[in-house]
């Protein structure tokens, strides 16, 4: 979810996004493009999720949607 305007105006930093990017890139062994979406668009997208996992993450803007594609079989 992208920053709301008041947080942008305050210059809020979101180090959790950098950490997520690092973890995802390492897991995939390549750079994965992450996108941000407006707050209410995020909520609408989350309503359609197959599963919602509630964690103990307390970082501001620490919420994200993961999308899984087809996983090719091992040869």
TIDREN-720818 format. One record per atom (N, C-alpha, C): residue number from 1; atom name; residue in one letter; x, z, y; chain. Coordinates in steps of 0.05 Angstrom, whole numbers, plus 5000, padded with zeros to 4 digits. Each point is the difference from the previous one (the first is absolute). Example, Ala and Ser with C-alpha at 12.3 -4.5 7.8 and 13.67 -1.06 7.14 Angstrom:
<nodes>
{1; "N"; "a"; {5264; 5156; 4886}; "A"},
{1; "CA"; "a"; {4982; 5000; 5024}; "A"},
{1; "C"; "a"; {5018; 5000; 5024}; "A"},
{2; "N"; "s"; {4993; 4986; 5021}; "A"},
{2; "CA"; "s"; {5016; 5001; 5024}; "A"},
{2; "C"; "s"; {4985; 5014; 5022}; "A"},
</nodes>
This chain:
<nodes>
{1; "N"; "x"; {5017; 5000; 4977}; "A"},
{1; "CA"; "x"; {4983; 5000; 5023}; "A"},
{1; "C"; "x"; {5018; 5000; 5025}; "A"},
{2; "N"; "x"; {4994; 4983; 5018}; "A"},
{2; "CA"; "x"; {5016; 4999; 5024}; "A"},
{2; "C"; "x"; {4994; 5023; 5019}; "A"},
{3; "N"; "x"; {5018; 5006; 5018}; "A"},
{3; "CA"; "x"; {4995; 5021; 5019}; "A"},
{3; "C"; "x"; {4976; 4995; 5017}; "A"},
{4; "N"; "x"; {4985; 5021; 5006}; "A"},
{4; "CA"; "x"; {4979; 4998; 5020}; "A"},
{4; "C"; "x"; {5012; 4999; 5027}; "A"},
{5; "N"; "x"; {4986; 4990; 5020}; "A"},
{5; "CA"; "x"; {5012; 4995; 5026}; "A"},
{5; "C"; "x"; {5011; 5025; 5013}; "A"},
{6; "N"; "x"; {4987; 5023; 4997}; "A"},
{6; "CA"; "x"; {5011; 5024; 5012}; "A"},
{6; "C"; "x"; {5027; 5008; 4988}; "A"},
{7; "N"; "x"; {5003; 4995; 4974}; "A"},
{7; "CA"; "x"; {5026; 5006; 4987}; "A"},
{7; "C"; "x"; {5021; 4980; 5009}; "A"},
{8; "N"; "x"; {4992; 4975; 5004}; "A"},
{8; "CA"; "x"; {5019; 4980; 5010}; "A"},
{8; "C"; "x"; {5009; 5008; 5028}; "A"},
{9; "N"; "x"; {4981; 5008; 5017}; "A"},
{9; "CA"; "x"; {5006; 5008; 5028}; "A"},
{9; "C"; "x"; {5019; 5023; 5001}; "A"},
{10; "N"; "x"; {4999; 5018; 4980}; "A"},
{10; "CA"; "x"; {5017; 5024; 4999}; "A"},
{10; "C"; "x"; {5027; 4993; 4988}; "A"},
{11; "N"; "x"; {5003; 4976; 4989}; "A"},
{11; "CA"; "x"; {5025; 4993; 4987}; "A"},
{11; "C"; "x"; {5004; 5014; 4973}; "A"},
{12; "N"; "x"; {4979; 5006; 4986}; "A"},
{12; "CA"; "x"; {5001; 5013; 4975}; "A"},
{12; "C"; "x"; {5017; 4984; 4980}; "A"},
{13; "N"; "x"; {5018; 5013; 4987}; "A"},
{13; "CA"; "x"; {5017; 4987; 4979}; "A"},
{13; "C"; "x"; {4989; 5007; 4973}; "A"},
{14; "N"; "x"; {5003; 4981; 4981}; "A"},
{14; "CA"; "x"; {4990; 5004; 4973}; "A"},
{14; "C"; "x"; {5022; 4995; 4979}; "A"},
{15; "N"; "x"; {5017; 5020; 4998}; "A"},
{15; "CA"; "x"; {5023; 4997; 4980}; "A"},
{15; "C"; "x"; {4990; 4997; 4972}; "A"},
{16; "N"; "x"; {4976; 5008; 4993}; "A"},
{16; "CA"; "x"; {4990; 4997; 4973}; "A"},
{16; "C"; "x"; {4998; 4970; 4993}; "A"},
{17; "N"; "x"; {4995; 4983; 5019}; "A"},
{17; "CA"; "x"; {4998; 4971; 4994}; "A"},
{17; "C"; "x"; {5027; 4989; 4991}; "A"},
{18; "N"; "x"; {5021; 5009; 5013}; "A"},
{18; "CA"; "x"; {5027; 4991; 4992}; "A"},
{18; "C"; "x"; {5006; 5009; 4972}; "A"},
{19; "N"; "x"; {4993; 5025; 4994}; "A"},
{19; "CA"; "x"; {5005; 5011; 4973}; "A"},
{19; "C"; "x"; {4983; 4984; 4979}; "A"},
{20; "N"; "x"; {4975; 4995; 5006}; "A"},
{20; "CA"; "x"; {4984; 4984; 4981}; "A"},
{20; "C"; "x"; {5012; 4973; 4996}; "A"},
{21; "N"; "x"; {5009; 4986; 5021}; "A"},
{21; "CA"; "x"; {5011; 4974; 4998}; "A"},
{21; "C"; "x"; {5025; 5001; 4982}; "A"},
{22; "N"; "x"; {5017; 5020; 5004}; "A"},
{22; "CA"; "x"; {5024; 5003; 4984}; "A"},
{22; "C"; "x"; {4994; 5003; 4971}; "A"},
{23; "N"; "x"; {4981; 5018; 4994}; "A"},
{23; "CA"; "x"; {4992; 5005; 4972}; "A"},
{23; "C"; "x"; {4988; 4976; 4986}; "A"},
{24; "N"; "x"; {4983; 4985; 5014}; "A"},
{24; "CA"; "x"; {4988; 4977; 4989}; "A"},
{24; "C"; "x"; {5020; 4978; 4995}; "A"},
{25; "N"; "x"; {5017; 4995; 5020}; "A"},
{25; "CA"; "x"; {5021; 4979; 4997}; "A"},
{25; "C"; "x"; {5019; 5007; 4976}; "A"},
{26; "N"; "x"; {5007; 5025; 4998}; "A"},
{26; "CA"; "x"; {5018; 5008; 4978}; "A"},
{26; "C"; "x"; {4986; 4996; 4973}; "A"},
{27; "N"; "x"; {4975; 5007; 4998}; "A"},
{27; "CA"; "x"; {4985; 4997; 4975}; "A"},
{27; "C"; "x"; {4997; 4971; 4992}; "A"},
{28; "N"; "x"; {4997; 4983; 5019}; "A"},
{28; "CA"; "x"; {4995; 4971; 4994}; "A"},
{28; "C"; "x"; {5026; 4984; 5000}; "A"},
{29; "N"; "x"; {5022; 5012; 5008}; "A"},
{29; "CA"; "x"; {5026; 4987; 5001}; "A"},
{29; "C"; "x"; {4999; 4975; 5019}; "A"},
{30; "N"; "x"; {4983; 5002; 5020}; "A"},
{30; "CA"; "x"; {4998; 4979; 5020}; "A"},
{30; "C"; "x"; {4984; 5011; 5024}; "A"},
{31; "N"; "x"; {5002; 4986; 5022}; "A"},
{31; "CA"; "x"; {4985; 5009; 5024}; "A"},
{31; "C"; "x"; {4971; 4992; 4997}; "A"},
{32; "N"; "x"; {4982; 5020; 5003}; "A"},
{32; "CA"; "x"; {4972; 4996; 4998}; "A"},
{32; "C"; "x"; {4988; 5003; 5028}; "A"},
{33; "N"; "x"; {4983; 4981; 5008}; "A"},
{33; "CA"; "x"; {4988; 5000; 5026}; "A"},
{33; "C"; "x"; {4977; 5020; 5000}; "A"},
{34; "N"; "x"; {5001; 5018; 5019}; "A"},
{34; "CA"; "x"; {4978; 5019; 5003}; "A"},
{34; "C"; "x"; {4985; 4993; 5026}; "A"},
{35; "N"; "x"; {4974; 5003; 4999}; "A"},
{35; "CA"; "x"; {4983; 4994; 5024}; "A"},
{35; "C"; "x"; {4986; 5024; 5009}; "A"},
{36; "N"; "x"; {4992; 5000; 5025}; "A"},
{36; "CA"; "x"; {4984; 5021; 5012}; "A"},
{36; "C"; "x"; {4973; 4989; 5007}; "A"},
{37; "N"; "x"; {4980; 5018; 5000}; "A"},
{37; "CA"; "x"; {4974; 4991; 5008}; "A"},
{37; "C"; "x"; {4987; 5021; 5018}; "A"},
{38; "N"; "x"; {4982; 4991; 5016}; "A"},
{38; "CA"; "x"; {4986; 5018; 5019}; "A"},
{38; "C"; "x"; {4986; 5022; 4984}; "A"},
{39; "N"; "x"; {4997; 5023; 5013}; "A"},
{39; "CA"; "x"; {4990; 5024; 4987}; "A"},
{39; "C"; "x"; {4974; 4996; 4985}; "A"},
{40; "N"; "x"; {4979; 4989; 5013}; "A"},
{40; "CA"; "x"; {4974; 4997; 4987}; "A"},
{40; "C"; "x"; {5000; 4978; 4979}; "A"},
{41; "N"; "x"; {5017; 4980; 5004}; "A"},
{41; "CA"; "x"; {5003; 4979; 4979}; "A"},
{41; "C"; "x"; {5013; 5013; 4975}; "A"},
{42; "N"; "x"; {5018; 5018; 5005}; "A"},
{42; "CA"; "x"; {5013; 5015; 4978}; "A"},
{42; "C"; "x"; {4979; 5015; 4984}; "A"},
{43; "N"; "x"; {4983; 5015; 5014}; "A"},
{43; "CA"; "x"; {4979; 5016; 4987}; "A"},
{43; "C"; "x"; {4982; 4982; 4983}; "A"},
{44; "N"; "x"; {4992; 4977; 5011}; "A"},
{44; "CA"; "x"; {4982; 4982; 4986}; "A"},
{44; "C"; "x"; {5014; 4989; 4975}; "A"},
{45; "N"; "x"; {5026; 4993; 5002}; "A"},
{45; "CA"; "x"; {5015; 4990; 4977}; "A"},
{45; "C"; "x"; {5002; 5022; 4979}; "A"},
{46; "N"; "x"; {5005; 5025; 5009}; "A"},
{46; "CA"; "x"; {5003; 5022; 4981}; "A"},
{46; "C"; "x"; {4974; 5005; 4984}; "A"},
{47; "N"; "x"; {4977; 4995; 5013}; "A"},
{47; "CA"; "x"; {4974; 5004; 4986}; "A"},
{47; "C"; "x"; {4998; 4982; 4976}; "A"},
{48; "N"; "x"; {5014; 4977; 5001}; "A"},
{48; "CA"; "x"; {4998; 4980; 4978}; "A"},
{48; "C"; "x"; {5022; 5003; 4979}; "A"},
{49; "N"; "x"; {5016; 5021; 5003}; "A"},
{49; "CA"; "x"; {5023; 5004; 4981}; "A"},
{49; "C"; "x"; {4990; 5006; 4972}; "A"},
{50; "N"; "x"; {5015; 4992; 4981}; "A"},
{50; "CA"; "x"; {4993; 5006; 4972}; "A"},
{50; "C"; "x"; {5004; 5030; 4995}; "A"},
{51; "N"; "x"; {5021; 5011; 5011}; "A"},
{51; "CA"; "x"; {5005; 5029; 4997}; "A"},
{51; "C"; "x"; {5012; 5011; 5026}; "A"},
{52; "N"; "x"; {4993; 5024; 5006}; "A"},
{52; "CA"; "x"; {5012; 5014; 5023}; "A"},
{52; "C"; "x"; {5014; 5025; 4989}; "A"},
{53; "N"; "x"; {5025; 5002; 5008}; "A"},
{53; "CA"; "x"; {5017; 5023; 4991}; "A"},
{53; "C"; "x"; {5005; 5018; 5025}; "A"},
{54; "N"; "x"; {4992; 5025; 4998}; "A"},
{54; "CA"; "x"; {5005; 5019; 5021}; "A"},
{54; "C"; "x"; {5026; 5015; 4993}; "A"},
{55; "N"; "x"; {5019; 4999; 5018}; "A"},
{55; "CA"; "x"; {5026; 5014; 4995}; "A"},
{55; "C"; "x"; {5003; 5023; 5019}; "A"},
{56; "N"; "x"; {5022; 5013; 4999}; "A"},
{56; "CA"; "x"; {5006; 5022; 5018}; "A"},
{56; "C"; "x"; {5016; 4990; 5025}; "A"},
{57; "N"; "x"; {5002; 4973; 5004}; "A"},
{57; "CA"; "x"; {5015; 4989; 5022}; "A"},
{57; "C"; "x"; {4988; 5011; 5026}; "A"},
{58; "N"; "x"; {5017; 5011; 5017}; "A"},
{58; "CA"; "x"; {4991; 5011; 5026}; "A"},
{58; "C"; "x"; {5011; 4984; 5024}; "A"},
{59; "N"; "x"; {5016; 4980; 4995}; "A"},
{59; "CA"; "x"; {5011; 4984; 5022}; "A"},
{59; "C"; "x"; {4977; 4985; 5015}; "A"},
{60; "N"; "x"; {5002; 4998; 5026}; "A"},
{60; "CA"; "x"; {4982; 4984; 5015}; "A"},
{60; "C"; "x"; {5002; 4971; 4992}; "A"},
{61; "N"; "x"; {4977; 4988; 4996}; "A"},
{61; "CA"; "x"; {4999; 4972; 4992}; "A"},
{61; "C"; "x"; {5013; 4996; 4973}; "A"},
{62; "N"; "x"; {4998; 5019; 4983}; "A"},
{62; "CA"; "x"; {5012; 4999; 4973}; "A"},
{62; "C"; "x"; {4982; 4987; 4980}; "A"},
{63; "N"; "x"; {4978; 4989; 5009}; "A"},
{63; "CA"; "x"; {4980; 4987; 4982}; "A"},
{63; "C"; "x"; {5007; 4971; 4997}; "A"},
{64; "N"; "x"; {4996; 4989; 4976}; "A"},
{64; "CA"; "x"; {5005; 4972; 4995}; "A"},
{64; "C"; "x"; {4983; 4990; 4977}; "A"},
{65; "N"; "x"; {4996; 4974; 5000}; "A"},
{65; "CA"; "x"; {4986; 4986; 4978}; "A"},
{65; "C"; "x"; {5020; 4984; 4985}; "A"},
{66; "N"; "x"; {5001; 5004; 4974}; "A"},
{66; "CA"; "x"; {5017; 4984; 4983}; "A"},
{66; "C"; "x"; {4983; 4979; 4985}; "A"},
{67; "N"; "x"; {5010; 4976; 4999}; "A"},
{67; "CA"; "x"; {4986; 4978; 4986}; "A"},
{67; "C"; "x"; {5018; 4991; 4977}; "A"},
{68; "N"; "x"; {4989; 5000; 4976}; "A"},
{68; "CA"; "x"; {5014; 4992; 4976}; "A"},
{68; "C"; "x"; {4991; 4972; 4992}; "A"},
{69; "N"; "x"; {5019; 4983; 4995}; "A"},
{69; "CA"; "x"; {4993; 4974; 4989}; "A"},
{69; "C"; "x"; {5004; 4999; 4970}; "A"},
{70; "N"; "x"; {5001; 4977; 4989}; "A"},
{70; "CA"; "x"; {5005; 4997; 4972}; "A"},
{70; "C"; "x"; {5029; 5007; 4993}; "A"},
{71; "N"; "x"; {5004; 5015; 4979}; "A"},
{71; "CA"; "x"; {5027; 5008; 4991}; "A"},
{71; "C"; "x"; {5006; 4982; 4976}; "A"},
{72; "N"; "x"; {5021; 4983; 5003}; "A"},
{72; "CA"; "x"; {5007; 4982; 4978}; "A"},
{72; "C"; "x"; {5012; 5017; 4977}; "A"},
{73; "N"; "x"; {4994; 4991; 4976}; "A"},
{73; "CA"; "x"; {5011; 5013; 4976}; "A"},
{73; "C"; "x"; {5030; 4997; 4998}; "A"},
{74; "N"; "x"; {5012; 5020; 4986}; "A"},
{74; "CA"; "x"; {5029; 4999; 4995}; "A"},
{74; "C"; "x"; {5005; 4980; 4978}; "A"},
{75; "N"; "x"; {5022; 4985; 5003}; "A"},
{75; "CA"; "x"; {5007; 4980; 4980}; "A"},
{75; "C"; "x"; {5023; 5010; 4983}; "A"},
</nodes>
